Amino acid sequence: MKRWGAPLAVRTRLTLWYTAILFVMLLVVSVLSYSRLRWTIMQDLDTSLLTVAQVIHDTGYPGSDLAAGPETALRQILGPEFYDKFFQLVDPEGRPGARSTQLRDRALPLSAAARANAARGVRMFETVRLATGEWVRLLTLPITRRGQLTHLVQVGIPLERTERTLARYLESLLVLVPLGLVLAAAGGVIIARAGLQPVDAMSRMARRITTGEDLAQRIVPRGTGDELDHLAETLNAMLARLEGLFAQMRRFAADAAHELRTPLTVLKGEIEVALRAERSTEEYRRVLASSLEEVERLTRLAEDLLLLSRFAARMPPPRSRVELDSLLVDAFDVGVRLGQAQGVAVRLGEVCPAAVEGDAAALRRAIVNLVDNAVKYTPGGKVELSLGCADGRASIVVSDTGIGIDPADAQRVFEPFVRLDTRTQEAGGAGLGLAIARSIVRAHGGTISVESSLGAGSTFTIRLPLA
Ligand code: ADP
């Protein structure tokens, strides 16, 4: 059952629209054709009335032989043209003279307007009603002799047949127009249904997608290259993106679980071994210290995951003005400290005063992650930080002379839990540093990229829109 006030289906709306448009068109055509037909018939009647009147005028009827009856002479001249017409002669004072036998003692009315027109020598057509109630088309034509009005000829024809013809035409219209509308609406429903059938198929398919696995399904385009095929392509592209994102999420969950399991296993093992026998205080202390390390690792991991999910969800960062130059100097200090421990020389290059809108702590974290990596993967080398401003954007560049990254892996390093080969395993990261940096930068409307080659160092660049 359809709810009242519920939106109408597209096919119903389409059908209603073009039925309404067709109705208006048919109405206009009917009105125009009816009035055109009426006008033409009247025009014909008037012409034939004029012909008869002209003949009476030209034959000088009043003076001709009336013995054979008033119509006989006219019928001989006019033939069928005279059929069902009648006439009457009136003198200038309005006194009726000879008239058709058909009229018997009924006189044709002479209106004041017709008389006035006749006095000026002008003929007049009018539609009048006889005393019998009959409608008649009437022509009043003045006859002048030597500039003198001698008679008025009135020729009339009953309108009954004309009215009947017009009524029959109107009846046909009243049947044909609704019939046409019904047929058009039925055809419209069929066409709309056929036209929208691919849309139905698409929505049925979309409804079938209830689990992640179903995202592999695709709509088969019909190959017509029309709008519906474009829609199918768009939906397929969206499904492909969703499928990718879904796979990425699943990978992320699996990697996160794996990452959590390692320190937990270590923790469990150490505690179990410690509990297996009586231990010295010294030994308990060692186990506890080592357990604390694992717990700290877990806490860091949990915090990183939280941070990543916060920024990956594109939550708008708290907005405030952030002076990037002082953030960079801050990150440089951290780098210097880390570098000292690793024997890496960290220096500060060109720094332009730049400010952006955003979350200072998060942006600091993104830069520090890059500096931390640069120091970690540049044993005994050099790291340089700089800040440039051009084209309304700030560019934070962290370059190192370290082990570098294979260009084939350059994009992958920004994915969560990606650690390139074993050479860096002992450095101890969970592979979240760059993923976090990227999600923070993206949440600020910026981009992060890397240029690197194996053994030749790396250059990471963060670009942010200036405030
Ligand atoms: P991690 O915690 O392992 O450092 P990141 O997400 O920060 O994780 O980095 C991902 C991987 O990218 C690292 O494991 C490392 O292999 C590589 N990488 C990152 N920065 C550099 C760099 N400056 N030089 C060489 N390799 C790097």
Boltz pocket constraint, residues with backbone or C-beta under 6 A from the ligand:
constraints:
  - pocket:
      binder: B
      contacts: [[A, 369], [A, 370], [A, 373], [A, 374], [A, 377], [A, 400], [A, 402], [A, 403], [A, 404], [A, 405], [A, 413], [A, 415], [A, 418], [A, 419], [A, 420], [A, 421], [A, 424], [A, 428], [A, 429], [A, 430], [A, 431], [A, 432], [A, 433], [A, 434], [A, 435], [A, 457], [A, 458]]
      max_distance: 6.0
